[in-house]
Amino acid sequence: MKKIFIVTGEPSGDKLATTVISKLKKINPNIEFSCVGGTHLSSLGIKSIFDLKEITYLGFTSVLLNIFKIRVRINKTVKEIIKFNPDVLFTVDSPDFTLRVAERVKKINNNIKTIHYVAPQVWIWREGRVKKFKKFIDHMLLLFYFEKKYFDKENIPNTFVGHPLLEPYKESKIDLSSFINKDKKIISIFAGSRNSETNVLLPILCDFIKLMNKKFNDHIFIFQATNENRELIINFLKKNLLNNCQVISDENIKSQILSNSVFAVAKSGTVSLEICNANIPSIIIYKTNMINYWIMKFLVKVKFANIVNIINNKEVIPELLQEECNAIEIYNSVVYLLKNPHVMHKQIEICKKTINDIRSKTSSSSEASSILAKHLIS
């Protein structure tokens, strides 16, 4: 029986890996798996060697403060992979953890094939890393076609598979009437998947909701959470006595909640693509400590945080970063857009065109699973 070891570093990577592995299981059901993963991979019956929370850290300072813990987990992961002796090591996103593991594994056992899904964003910063990847990555799976040139340059085998969040949007048919009042307009809130970032944004978002409640009485705010940060968000909302808020973590209804929203406020990240794909107007927020911010400011080569803005080289989706990421600025931006439907429509149209330009012709998860299957028999 063939074996695959999956390594993720955060909930979003866990979710991406699951879309691929679920397709792979249909191609070949006779594969043994082990992983570093979360609730999504667990739902497929794949047990993680430790809790994903133990390696989910945000920003340079958090990583530095937890460097010993991370190193211990890298060592444990490498040890378990070598012991498991997989045919393929499938690493997903979170390069500072997953690719360190892949590099160590390849040095110990060169026969293990290494496939990485979600190429590090070398077009944003640290382009020089590509030369190093050549030594230990057998195949790089790319989310965006424009990334190919960076890996072709170093003759690293790569395939543009597209982004799974850009696959044709599927409407869920679950009845939500039991907990959503039809008289209320939904504003979806995405406060991040890591507790460290959620803790920073929750006070700001709660103050924003309080400002909205003073002006409007026809909105309900639904936080899209992970199983890891669900309780954190629920407890914070209770402390702030916000009654027109709900928290969901069920993946089966998240997309339907989003598609029924009039607006979305989202922490900067890949979820923005999902929002664009659902044709929902939005703004992007992000805040970190000043040390992290200035390090990023020094190293990053692009002007914007959001991929749609980067591709268009202009602010299509408003970005409220650092000092602008406060309740008043968020409130002003949201109210302005809600009161100007033509501006929201223009944003949606530009996002739609941008996504169509970068969308793959086939399913990302199908492409990725097909490549994994080929490496198992090659």
N, C-alpha and C positions, 0 to 999 in steps of 0.2 A: 504493500500500500504506500502510495506517495504521501509525502508530508509537507506542510507549509506552516511556517511560524510567522505570525503577523505582529508587527510592532507599531503601535500608535502612541501619541503623546498627549492627547487631549480629546474631549468629547466630540469635537467636529471631525477629527481624524477617525475616531471610532465609528462614527456614522458613515463616513465615506468608505471605509474598509468594508463595512457590512453590506453596502450596496453591491460591491464587487464580489465578495465572497458568496453572497446569496445566489448570484448569477453563476458563479463557478461551480457551486454545488449541483446546479441543474445540468451543467456540462459533464461533470464528473463527481458523482456522489461518494466515490470511494477514495476520499482524501482524509488524512488525519491532520487535525489542526491543534495548535496551541497559540497563545497570544499574550501580549500586554495590551489590554483593551478595557472597555467599559460595558455599559448596559446593552449597547447595540449588538456587539459581538456575542455577549452573553446570551442574548435572545436567540442566537443561532446555535446555542449549545456549546460555544467555544469558551473554555474557562481561562481566565487571566491568571498569570502567575503572581500578580499583586494588584492592589487597588490603583486605578488610574490616577486617583487624587494625589497619590504620593509623588507624582512627577509633574503635575500640572502647575507650573509657576509662570508668572507674567512679568516681562520686563527684565532689564539687565540687572537691576539691584536685587530683585527677588531671586534670580538665578544665582547671583554671587553669594547671597545670604544662605542659600540652600545647596551650595555647590557640593558639600560633602554628602548630603542625602542623595543628590542626583547621581554622583559618582558611584555610590553604593548600589543604586538601582541599575545603573549601566552595567556594573560588574555582575550583578545577579542575573540580569537579562542575558548578557553574553554567555554566562555559565549555563543557563537553562537552554539556550539555543543550541549550544555545542552538545549538550547532553541529549536534546531532542533529535539532533542531527537531521534537519529538514532538507528536502530537495531544493526548496525555495524559501528565502527570507523576504517577506513582503513588508516593506516599511512604508508608512503613510504619513506625509506632512511632518510637522514638528522636527525639522532637520537637526536642531541642536541636541536633540535626544536620539531620534531614530537613526540618523546617519552616523552618529558616533558609535552606536551599537553595530551598525552594518560594517563600518570600517574595522572595528575590533574583530568581528566574526570572520571577515574575509581574510584577515591576517592569520587567524588560527586554522581555518578550514576553507581553502580556496575553491573547493568543490561545491560549496553551497552557493547557488545562484542568488544574486541580490537584485530585486526589482523595487524601485521607489516610485510611489504614486504621489503626485503634487510636487513638482520640481521646486526647489528653493528659489525664491524670487531674486535671482541674481541681477535682474534688470532694474531692481530697486536699490540694492546695495550688495557689496562684497562679491563682485563679478569674478574676482580671482579664485573663488572657491571651486569653480568648474574644473580647473586642472586637477584638483585634488580628488574630485568625485570619480574621475577616470580610473583611478587606482582600485576602487572597490565597488563601483556600481556597474552591473551588467546591462541594465535596461532602465531608462528613465521615462516615466509616463507623464506627459505634459498636459496641463489644463488649457493652455492658450497656444495658438499656432505661432505667434510671434516669438515664443520662447525657443523654438527650434534652432535658430541661428546660433545661440549661445552654446548649445550642446553639439551641434554639427561641427562647429569650429574646432572642438577638441575630440571629434570622432567618437563621441559617446553614443552608443545605440539608444535611440529615443523614438517615441511615437506620440503624436498628438492625438489624445483620446477625447478631449473636450472636458468641460466641467459638468459634473453630475447635477449641479443645481440649475444648469441651463437646459436640461432635457425638457421635452414638451410637458407643459404644466397639466397635471391630472387633477381634475375636480373630485374631491371626496364626496361621498353621498351619505355621510353620517348625519343623523338628525341632531342639530345643536340647540333646538328650541327649548330644551329642558333647562339650560343654564345661560342662554343669551336672550335678553329682552329685545324683541324686534324693533322697539321704539328707540333703542340706543344705537348710536354710531360707534363702531369699534375702532379704536386706535391701538395697533399692535406695538408692544414695547419689547425690544431685544436688549437686555442688559448684560450680555456676554455669557459665555459658557463656564468661565473660570470664577471661582469664588473671589479671587483677588481683584478682578476687574469689576465684578458685580458689587462688591463692597464699596468700591469707589463711586460707582454710578447710581446706586440706589438712593442715597440721600438727595442727590440732584434731581433724579426722576420723580421722586415723591413730592418735592417742592414744586416741580413743574406741573404735576397733576393737581396739586392744591390751587395753583394759579388758574388752571383751566376750569376747575370746579367753581371758582368765584365768578367766572364769566359765562360758563355754559353749564347746562344741566342735562344735555342729551348725549353724553359720551360715556362709554365704558372702556376702561384701559385693561388690555389683556397682555400679561407678561408671558412671553414664550420662554420657558425655562428648560433646564436639563434635570434629570433625576438627581444630579449632584447638588444643584443650587436651588432646587424647588422650595425646600423648607426655609432656607435663608431668606428668600424673597417673601414668602408667606408671612413669616414672623415679623419682617420689617414693615410690611404693609399693615399688619395688625397694630403694631406700635404707633403707627402714624394715623390710625383710625380712618383709613381710606376704604370706604364701602363700595365704591364703584370700580373696583379692581378685581381681577381674577388672575390666577396663575395656572398655566397648563404645561404639562410635560409629555403628554401622550402624543407620540409621533403620528398617530392615525388621524388626529384632528387638527394638528398645527397648520397644515396647508390650507384647510378649509377656513379656519379662523383668519388666516392672512388674506385669503382671496375675498373674504367678506368685510375686510377693513376699509376704512376711508383714508387711512394714513398709517405710516409706520415711523417710529423713532428707533434707530438701531445703532448699537455700538459698532464701530468700524470693524469690518471683517467680511468673510465670505457670505454671510447671511444677506448682505446687501444685494448680491446677485439673485438670490432666491426672491427677494422683495421685488426687484426689477422684473424678474421672470413672471411674477404674478400681476404685473402692471399696476402696482400700488405706489403712489407718490410717497416720498420719504425724506428724512434728513439723517445725517450721520453724526454721531457724537463719539468723543474719545477723550480720556483724561488719564494721565499717569503722573508719577512724581517727577519733579524737575530734573533730577539726574538722568532718569531714563529718557526724558524728552530731549534734553540737550545732546545726549549721546546719539539718539536717533536723528536729530536735526543735523548733526555733523556727518553721519555716515550715509544717510538716505539721499539718493540722487534725483528723486522725483518731487514735484511741487504739491501733489495731492495724496490723500490717504486712501481714497476710494478708487477701485479699478476702473469704473466707468469714467470717472473724472480724469484718471491718468491716461486712458486711451484717447479721450477727446481733447485732452490738454486744456480743459476748462472746467469750471465748477458747475456741472450739470445738476448734481445732487448736493445741496448745501452741506458743508462740513463745519461743525462746531467743535474745535479742538482746544484742549488745555484751558486757558482762561475764558475762552468763549463757550466752553462746555459748562454752562450754568443754567439754572432754572429759568431765569428771565429771558436769556437769549434763545433757549429752546422754545419757550412759550411764544415769543415774538415771531420766530421762524415758522412754527406750526400754524399759528393763527393767520399769518400773512398768506401762507399757501392755501389754507382752507378757505380763506375769503377771496382768493383769486384762482378760480378753477382753470382759467386759461394757462396760468403759469404751471400748475400741476400737470395739465394735459401736455404741455410742451416738454416737461421733464420726462413723462411717460413715453412720449414718442421718440425722444432721443435715446432713452434707455433701451427701448424696443429695437431700434435700428442697430445700436451698438451690440446688443446681445445676439441679434441675427448674424452680424458680421463675424462674431467670435465663436458661435455655436458649431459644434462638430456635426457632421452629417448623420452620424449614428449615435447610439447611446454610449456615454462615457463608461459606465459600469460594464456594459457588454464588451466594449473594446478592451478594457483593462482585464476582464476575466478571461477573454480569449487569449491574450498575451500570456497570462499566468498559465493557462492550460497548455500552451505551446511549449513553454519553458519546462513544464513537468515531463514532457515526452521527448524533449530534444537532448 
